[in-house]
Every structure is written in structure tokens, then in C-alpha cells.
Amino acid sequence: MNIQILKSFFLWCSIINIALLLLSTLICIYAPDWLYSMHGNWFSLSSETLNIIMYSYLGLFKIFIYIFNIAPLIALSIIK
């Protein structure tokens, strides 16, 4: 496996994960009632608790994208 294949792999992982993060963010912004009604049927959560959980999820997902996708992509770009 050469550096170019790894660089391409991390690039596509970053693109896919950023698209998923964007989709999740848009759902949280534009469909909070639908999100609450869906999760409210499964768990007994208040709307405020669900907002905290979703905000934490989005922040953690963003950090994971930085650490596991973008940082290796930058490192591979530097050593190439």
C-alpha cells in the first residue's frame, strides 16, 4: 500500500463523514420535532435532554472526523 492510496482513502473517508455530519446537523436544525417524536417513542427523554444529547453527538462526531480522517490526511500530505 503506497502513500497515494492511503491519501485517497482518507480523503474519501473525510468527504463521506463530513457529508454525514452535515446531514445530521441539517436534521437537527430543520426537523427537531420529527427527531424528538421519533426518539420520544423509543426513550422517555425530554426535549431539552435530547437537545443536549444531539449537540454532544455532533461535537464528538466532528472531533472524531478531525482526529481520524483529517489529521492523517494532512500527515500523509506532509510526508509525501
C-alpha positions in Angstrom: 0.0 0.0 0.0 1.5 3.3 -1.0 1.0 6.8 0.3 -1.2 7.9 -2.6 -3.7 5.1 -1.9 -3.8 5.9 1.8 -4.2 9.6 1.0 -7.1 8.8 -1.4 -8.7 6.6 1.3 -8.5 9.3 4.0 -9.8 11.9 1.5 -12.9 9.9 0.7 -13.4 9.0 4.4 -13.3 12.7 5.2 -15.8 13.6 2.4 -18.2 10.9 3.4 -18.0 11.7 7.1 -18.4 15.4 6.6 -21.5 14.7 4.4 -23.0 12.6 7.2 -22.2 15.4 9.8 -23.8 17.9 7.5 -26.9 15.7 7.1 -27.1 15.2 10.9 -26.8 18.9 11.5 -29.4 19.8 9.0 -31.8 17.3 10.5 -31.2 18.7 14.0 -31.8 22.2 12.8 -34.7 21.8 10.4 -36.6 18.8 11.8 -36.2 18.9 15.6 -39.9 18.0 16.2 -39.6 14.9 13.9 -36.4 13.9 15.7 -38.0 14.3 19.1 -41.1 12.4 18.1 -39.0 9.6 16.7 -36.8 9.3 19.7 -39.6 10.1 22.2 -41.3 6.9 21.1 -38.3 4.8 22.0 -37.0 6.5 25.1 -38.5 8.7 27.7 -36.5 11.8 27.1 -37.4 15.5 27.4 -36.9 17.8 24.6 -34.1 19.6 26.5 -32.3 16.3 27.2 -32.5 15.3 23.5 -31.1 18.6 22.5 -28.1 18.1 24.8 -27.5 14.6 23.5 -27.7 15.7 19.9 -25.4 18.7 20.5 -22.9 16.4 22.2 -23.2 13.8 19.4 -22.5 16.4 16.7 -19.5 17.8 18.6 -18.0 14.4 19.3 -18.5 13.3 15.7 -16.7 16.5 14.5 -13.8 15.8 16.8 -13.6 12.2 15.6 -13.6 13.4 11.9 -10.7 15.7 12.7 -8.7 13.1 14.6 -9.3 10.0 12.5 -9.8 11.4 9.0 -8.4 14.9 8.5 -5.2 14.7 10.7 -4.0 11.5 8.9 -4.8 13.1 5.6 -2.7 16.2 6.5 0.1 14.0 7.8 0.2 12.0 4.6 0.2 15.2 2.6 3.2 16.5 4.6 5.3 13.3 4.3 4.6 13.0 0.6 
